Amino acid sequence: MDSEVLAEVRQLFAPEEGALAAARTRAPDHLGVPTPEVGALLRWAATTCRAGSAVEVGSGGGISGLWIVPSLGARGVLTSIESDPHAHALATTAYAEAGLEGRIRAILSEPTDVLPRLSDGAYGLVLLQGMPSGFVAALEHARRLLRPGGMLIARGVLRHGQHAEDLARFLDAVASDELLTCSVLPVDGGLVLATRGEDPAEDLPDGS
């Protein structure tokens, strides 16, 4: 796309100002920060599924959180799990500048230590980003954490390199999960969008 056209489209559909613009200036590209367009998509997803509460694995330097939280409603909370101390520090700075500390639980820890402690069916949106080596394990928790109608988003799922096998296993797990209705878009390094359906076992009458 022509750079001038892209700039105009961003200004119309994905403007970034204040704390969000400052967070983008600070965050290095290697943290996998979402582009403004992907940020707007996260906002759309949170709004569309009426997320209420959300979980992200990987903080994206705080940029993804700044896009998501305003769409969670007045009392909505984002649980942001980050294992990289530098990325966590950037994210907490961004949240503080935006005045969102009370709306975001920023946790510096391994996702495998935090996700098991989160409540079943309590979240409308789960975002996976950052290191794909943990995506398969995170998927098992995501399907448990999401309420019916909730949305799973995973970024960078079509990337090549040392994590290609991890991503292939993740895509196979998503595609074969009967509880998820999903699509993969060839943007943002490969983007999974999936919604969680009702668990058939939950619809069985008592005694079945």
TAQUI-V309739 format. One record per backbone hydrogen bond with DSSP energy under -0.5 kcal/mol. NH is the residue of the N-H (numbers start at 0). CO is the residue of the C=O. E is the energy in kcal/mol with one decimal. If there is no record, write none. Layout:
nh->{NH;NH}
co->{CO;CO}
e->{E;E}
This chain:
nh->{5;6;7;8;9;10;11;12;13;19;20;21;22;23;24;25;26;30;31;38;39;40;41;42;43;44;45;46;47;48;49;50;52;53;54;55;56;57;57;61;62;63;64;65;66;67;68;69;70;71;75;76;77;78;79;79;80;80;81;81;84;87;88;89;90;91;92;93;94;95;96;97;98;99;102;103;103;104;105;106;106;107;108;108;112;113;114;116;117;120;121;121;122;123;124;125;126;127;128;128;133;134;137;138;139;140;141;142;143;144;145;146;148;149;150;151;152;153;154;155;155;156;157;158;163;166;167;168;169;170;171;172;173;174;175;176;176;177;179;180;181;182;184;186;189;190;191;192;193;194;195;196;199;201;202;202;203;207}
co->{1;2;3;4;5;6;7;8;9;16;16;17;18;19;20;21;22;27;28;34;35;36;37;38;39;40;41;42;43;44;46;45;50;76;124;78;126;55;80;58;59;58;58;61;62;63;64;65;67;68;72;51;102;53;77;104;55;78;79;106;82;83;84;85;86;87;88;89;90;91;92;93;95;94;99;99;100;77;103;79;104;105;81;106;109;109;110;113;114;143;118;144;144;52;52;150;54;152;56;126;130;131;133;134;135;136;137;138;139;140;141;122;195;146;123;193;125;191;127;187;189;189;188;155;160;162;163;164;165;166;167;168;169;170;171;172;173;175;176;194;179;192;190;184;186;184;153;182;151;180;149;178;197;198;198;199;200;204}
e->{-2.8;-2.2;-1.9;-2.7;-2.7;-1.9;-1.6;-2.9;-2.3;-1.4;-0.7;-2.3;-2.3;-1.9;-1.8;-1.7;-2.0;-1.7;-2.4;-2.6;-2.5;-1.8;-2.4;-2.2;-2.4;-2.8;-2.5;-2.1;-3.2;-2.4;-0.9;-2.4;-2.7;-2.0;-2.3;-2.6;-3.0;-0.7;-3.3;-1.8;-1.5;-0.6;-0.6;-1.9;-1.5;-2.2;-2.5;-0.5;-2.1;-2.3;-0.9;-0.6;-2.5;-2.8;-0.7;-2.4;-2.8;-0.6;-0.5;-2.7;-0.6;-2.6;-2.4;-2.3;-2.3;-2.7;-2.0;-2.1;-2.5;-2.2;-2.3;-1.7;-1.0;-2.9;-2.1;-0.9;-0.7;-2.9;-1.0;-3.2;-0.7;-0.5;-1.5;-1.0;-1.8;-1.2;-2.8;-1.9;-1.6;-2.4;-1.1;-0.5;-2.0;-2.6;-1.0;-2.4;-2.8;-2.9;-2.4;-0.5;-1.1;-1.7;-2.3;-2.2;-1.3;-1.0;-2.7;-2.2;-0.6;-2.9;-2.4;-2.4;-3.6;-2.6;-2.6;-3.4;-2.7;-1.7;-2.5;-1.0;-0.9;-2.3;-2.9;-1.0;-1.8;-2.4;-2.2;-2.2;-2.0;-2.8;-2.2;-2.2;-2.6;-2.7;-1.8;-0.5;-1.0;-0.8;-1.5;-2.3;-0.6;-2.2;-2.9;-1.7;-1.9;-2.6;-2.7;-2.7;-2.5;-2.4;-2.6;-3.3;-0.6;-1.8;-0.6;-1.2;-0.8;-2.0}
